[in-house]
Amino acid sequence: MEIDVLSTPFPETSTSAVDQIQADRLQKLTHAFDTADFSHAVAVAHERLAAHLEKDDLEVLKQEPPAGLMRQARALMTKGEGEFSPDRFADILDLYLRTGIQVNSRGYMARQFSSVVPVSAVFDMVSAMAPQPASFYEAGPLPNVADKILSEEFGERLGWVPGSFDMVSTSGASLANLTAVLAARNRHFASFWKGGVRPDSRGRPAVAIGADSHFSVTRIAGILGLGEDQVVRLPVDDRRRISIEGAIAALDGAAERGLNVFCIVAAAGSTSIGANDPLPALAAIARERGAWLHVDAAHNGAFLVSDRLRGRIKGIELADSFCLDAHKTLFMPAACTLLFYRQKGLAGTAFPQKASYVFDPDEDEISRFESGVKNFECTKRPSIVNLWLTWALYGRCFFETKLDYLVELTRIAHDHIASLSDFAVAHEPESNILCFIHRPEGSDGLDINRLQLELRNRVRDANRYFISKVDLDGVTNLRIVMMNHRIDRNDIVGLLEEIRRHGRDIVADWTRQTVAA
C-alpha cells in the first residue's frame, strides 16, 4: 500500500511531550560534544601516551590473532545507547597501544615509519577538532600559507629561484607519484584528459621505471589506462641503482617496439635498500629524449634538510618533479607528502578540470595560494601544518640532527656486521636502511632463503626486536631500518645476538626433523 507522506499526520502527541523527547535526545548529543567529556578523554589519553613515550624496553610487537582481537574489540562496544566512560575509553586506548608496533622501542628496526615528534601529534588533535581542509584558502588559510612557507624553505635548499617553481602537499607518495606522472602525461598528450588514452603517430604512451621501484609506481600505468605492458623496466647496477648503460639500452629497445616513453621515474631512496639513482645522468637522458623525469624521493628526499646528506641526492634539483614523505624521515604523523615541480605552472596541468563551486574564474591573491586545482584531494587533512609547526618551534637543524644520527648509526651497523664471519652484508648503505644475511654454524646445505625468513619470524615472535626482510636478486635478506634515535651500538649488538640465538635453534630444530624423517 502506498502512503502519501505529505498528507499523513504526525501521531497525536502533546507539544510538551514532543519537546521533552527532543530535549532528551539533544541532551545526549550535548554530552558527547561538551568540554567535560573532552577533558576526561584528554586526561586519560595524556596519562596513557606519557607512559607510552617513557617506556624504555625492547618489547616491540605482541601479535594478536585477528579473531581474538575482534572479540576484545567487540567486548568494549556499548550495547544500545551509552555515554562516555573514562574507564571504557582507557581500555580502548590500552588495546590500541598494546596491539600496535611499539615504534618508540629500541628494538624497533623494521619499517620506514617512526615515532612522531610529540608536539606535532598534539597538533593533530587540534586540527581534527578545528578542521581546516587544506585544498582551498577559504576553508584552510593556514595550511595553504604553510605550503608556501615550506616550499620556499626547500626551494632555497634546492637552489631554485624563488617564484619559479611550485609545491603541493598530498596524502602519501603513492598519490604524489600518480599526480606527477599524470601531469607528465597531460603535457605530452594534451588530448588524453578529454579523449582518453590511445596510440598516436609517436607510438604507444609508456612509462619507464627502475627495476627496484616501489610497487605503487607500477600501479600508475594501470590507473592511467596505459597498461602494465607499457611499463619499461630499467635494469639496476651492482649498487641497485638504475644503470645508465642499461637504461639507454632499455629505452632504445622500447622505442623499437613502438613505445613512446614520456616519463622516467627514478628513486632517491629505494624501498628495498635505500639506494639513490644517478639523477644527473638520468636528467640528461630525459632531456635528450624529451621525457619528463620524476623522482620518487619519499624516503631520502628529506636529505635536503641536511648539509651532510643532501649531496647524496645530487641532481634532484634537475628533475621535473619529485616528492618526499614528511611522515617517513621528517618524523611527522602520516600522511604528509610534499610534491615539487621545478617549473611553475606545471602543477596545474595534472587536473585541468574546473568546477564553479570551488574554483573562481579569475586568479587573485587568494587563489594563488590554493592547492585544490593542483591535487586530487578536496577535503585534504592539513598535515602540512604539523611539519610547519615543528619547523617553526625547533628549526631545520632539528631534523638534520636526527637524520644525520640515523644514517651514521646505519653505517656503524654495516661496519660491525661486515666484520662478523657468520653474517654478510648485501650493500653499502646510502641511507638508514641495511640488508644482510646470517649463516649460523651448521647451516651449510640448508635453504638459505627459508632460513632468513624463519629468522625474521622468530625474532618478531620473541617480541624483543622487530626487523623486516626483502628479496634481492632471488636471495632473502634480513632488513633493518633505523628510524629511532634511541637506538645505539649496544642495541645493534643485542639484535645480532638475538639473531644468532634463533639461528642456533633453527639449525638444531631442522637437523632433528631431518634425522626423524
Secondary structure, DSSP 8 states (H G I E B T S, - for coil): ----TTT-------HHHHHHHHHHHHHHHHHHHSHHHHHHHHHHHHHHHHHHHH--SS-------HHHHHHHHHHTS-SSS----HHHHHHHHHHHHHHS--TTSTTB-SSS-----HHHHHHHHHHHHS---TT-TTT-HHHHHHHHHHHHHHHHHHT--TTS-EEEEESSHHHHHHHHHHHHHHHH-TTHHHH----BTTBEEEEEEETT--HHHHHHHHHTTS-GGGEEEE-B-TTSSB-HHHHHHHHHHHHHTTEEEEEEEEEBS-TTT--B--HHHHHHHHHHHT-EEEEE-TTTGGGGG-TTTGGGGTTGGGSSEEEEEHHHHT--SS--EEEEESSTTSGGGS-----TTT--SS--TTGGG--GGGSS-SS---THHHHHHHHHHH-HHHHHHHHHHHHHHHHHHHHHHHT-TTEEE-S--SSSEEEEEE--TT-TTS-HHHHHHHHHHHHHHHTS-B-EEEEETTEEEEEEE---TT--HHHHHHHHHHHHHHHHHHHHHHHHHHHH-
